[in-house]
Amino acid sequence: MGGAVQSWNPLWACLASLVAVVPIVWFGKRGMANAREGATLAAGVVKFGLVLSMLPLVLGGEVVECTLVEITPGLALAFRVDGLGMLFGLVASGLWIVTSVYAAGYMRGSKEHAQTRFAAFFAISLSATLGVAFSANLLTMYVFYEMLSLATFPLVTHHQDKEARTGGRTYLTYLLGSSIGFALPAMIFTYVRSGGNLDFSMAGVLAGTVTGGEGLVLLLLFVFGFAKCGLMPLHSWLPGAMVAPTPVSALLHAVAVVKVGVFCVIRVVTGIFGVDFLRELDVAVVLSWIAAFTVVTSSLIALTQDNLKRRLAFSTVGQLAYIVLGVSLLTPLGVTGSALHIAAHAFGKITLFFCAGAIFVATGKKYVSQLEGLGKKMPFTMTAFLLGSLSVIGLPPTLGLLSKFYLVMGTLQAEQPWLLVVFLVSTILNAAYFLPVVYRAFFPSPKVGGGRPEKFSWAAVEEAPLACVIPLCVTAGLAVMFFVVPGVWVELASSLVGGLK
Amino acid sequence: MVEQLPAIVVLTPMVAALLVTLLGLRRRAWCFPVVIVGLGATLAAATGLLVRVYRDGPVDYFMGGWEVPLGIGIQLRVDGLNALVLMTVAVVALIVGVYSFRREEDVKVPAKTVPFYTLFLLLVTGLCGITITADAFNLFVLLEVTSLTGYGLVAMGSSKRGKVAAFNYVIMGTIGASFILLGTGYLYIQTGTLNMEGIREVIEAQDLFGSTTIVVAFILMMVGVFIKMAFFPLYGWLPNAYSYCPSTTSCILAPLMTKVSIYIMIRFMLGIFGAEYVFQAHATAIVVWLAVLAVLAGSLLALAQVEIKKMLCYLIVAEVGYMVGGAWLANHWGMVGALYHIVSDAIMTLCLFLGASILWSRLKARRIDDLSGAFRKMPWTMSAFVLGGLAMIGVPPTSGFFSKWYLIRGGMEAGRWEYVVVLLVSSLVNAILFFRIIEIAYFGKEPAESHGGAHGEGDVEERVAAPRVRLVALWAAAILVVLVGVFNGELVSFIEKGLEGIPIIGNVGGGN
């Protein structure tokens, strides 16, 4: 590891989207929708640029640090960008640009109300996400974690109807309840035990201060406290959150929010406990099996879901559990695979959600069973859907293959062959719930059109607006591109385990 | 001038009260400026004292130059324990003073304006006096000044229930005061002095710790102060008194009365009897358990309320449990947390009561259900109210989060897991309470079945404007909620400095 560079860039990167709220609201109030979208886009580019500007330093093995306020001696709101933070920051801020284009197309295409509020809270959510990605200690992370829960609430409940109300209620109950009920006491306990230190460090601030029993309880409190990681049984907020408009589901509930959950888990395991210490305690295997259970169960549930977005949501639950499972293996390959999977799954899943949204905008269809023959009408969308599926399943030519490879190798390195089986079974299940969708879209079964009289006229269907189609092609393209040149991601992901045996 | 600050802080509101009475009889419109100037001056003096204590340590002041040994001197003492409380009293009083501009009650019954402001200022006089007096008997006198004006303020409302509540309040408050007076009397008989430090010195010098008189005095004073702060199970008078009184009254009483009572308890504990005496195993366990019950009872009863202010009142009962429990954890961080929470809770209670009062006055929203659609109608008021709610839940970086942080830390270090758990439970209950409100205010009572086109962009036709002045007061409180949170480090280091030299069992950093 190299040295630390003092710079305010992490703060600016975090604030860029928060500041953008002012022009967004200002333009929005005056009905200047294009200017409003322009402001969002500009903020996205600035934000991404700021994150990118720190990349060479981080790749050079350095960390970028800055301290905002010292809350009490030894406890500050502080940023520290390392490989993992950079990886997540890049993914979130980069995909925000794409999503803001998509959101403009989607929200106008489906004539949503309160688009200004939507854009404003979206921007705030992104600030919170980067805050989590760049946080230097547990307290900072917790602060931004809570901010994200609250900022996404108006997005989830955007439609303000009965369904949104129920979804929103579940959302906050799970996320806020768990973070206050579990994560907060765990954090304070850590603070007390570690002698007032909450800074993430490879050695782990808890190292040598807790017994095995306490360690297990603490680990579970953290993992379930950060319920955004969707580990069963605290996963049902995620399918519930699908009532949100699709851009929210795409960026927040496939990338930002849920990844914040697993990111926190990775941080706790690698930075608070320390991989070596956790291995010494020998308790992480409990976590492995909870994750393994989630992987298989959620895939089985996904199989039964006819609502496309819900199917995707359950798939996300499973994929998040991959990441938790990988890090719980406590091996270099497993941890690298976890970090890499944050990026890999992001590109794949956001593509799938974009497609689901595009289909909805173009046809008004929400159910898998309604999509027969759609491939001919929306070739770009459905091709992107195929690529996204391949990435999530973990097949070439996509980045998904690579992360899954690392994860599988991680199980071998940890000498846990049964967990290897879990990965394999889940891969088959993934294929089973994704590929038929694509197959039916391109090769409809003959009874369509001849069976029940369809009120819906397929003739009128054409591709979704360009603002929807281009983003999904871009993200699908990225998933493929990074299969060919995965260098940056692998390097960032493996920087986390530099010191591991 | 600087030497006279402790006297000024108490005398300014008193003189202002006098002026209000005299000037107000000529022209009612003069009341408000006098109140603001008076409270502003009080705040300035309190700030000056805070700075002095921060720089030079405790400030002692002898009224009229009568020193203590004569036994009749009135000593004022501002130190690390009470400088912040004094500051809080002054800030809250000023904000409520600003809020009181053109109260509905004054518009309806103009004749009540002058009495209201007079009582209001006398109440502030009493609160400031209680906070900085160093004399046990004066404390009782000033407590009665505060309580009597408080009864008056509560009874001034027009509602019938308010009068019944005021009567209850008088009875319970008087019983509490009698207990304190009895305890003080016992102490005087045994030690021959009324100066708190003097009492302590005599007890220590003559080793009176075993004396039954002292034990009885201690118990009497604690029970008295428990009644005054509405500590479980002696809280029955509070919810009605605070929710059926005029809204300005509730805004000043709810944040300050209970909090100042907590301060009195801590002053009695540390200033008169001393930590070694107070924190004996049984007593600590019993009081912490009572605090646990207080938090639970307050939270659950709050959950059962349909009226906004009633709900907030039960939350006060729970918060009192927080602070009593923290103070009785018998360790450093518990005490720090309790003292910090006095400030923090006063500000967030103020924010919530101001918000609720504006909502009541404009939307006639007494019940939670009445808030339907309030976000659209009064976005600024609702936002500030929600901010206060988030502080109650303990969402960072509001002050409520850090209160919990220190209190839970104290609880963990003391090994009082029941207290830790109950704080978390109460946070969760608060989350339910406030998100229920947010939900109703955001979605409306009966959400539309379908969406889209229901309300277009920039839909403002139903906006209800809150009076500017009140919004300023509300937002001042809301911003303070965040500031007290963000700068909690400074506040806590100040509190820690004040606690230096006061032995608390398990001092500094606890066992770890």
Interface residues (C-beta under 8 A of the other chain):
Chain A: G28 K29 G31 V69 E70 I71 T72 P73 L77 S110 K111 E112 H113 A114 Q115 T116 L139 Y142 V143 E146 L150 P154 T157 H159 Q160 D161 K162 A164 R165 G168 R169 L172 L176 G177 I180 G181 L184 P185 I188 F189 Y191 V192 R193 G195
Chain B: L390 I393 G394 V395 P396 P397 F402 K404 W405 I408 R409 M412 E413 V420 L424 S427 L428 A431 F435 E439 Y442 F443 G444 P447 A448 E449 S450 H451 G452 G453 A454 H455 G456 E457 G458 V486 N488 G489 V492 S493 G510 N512
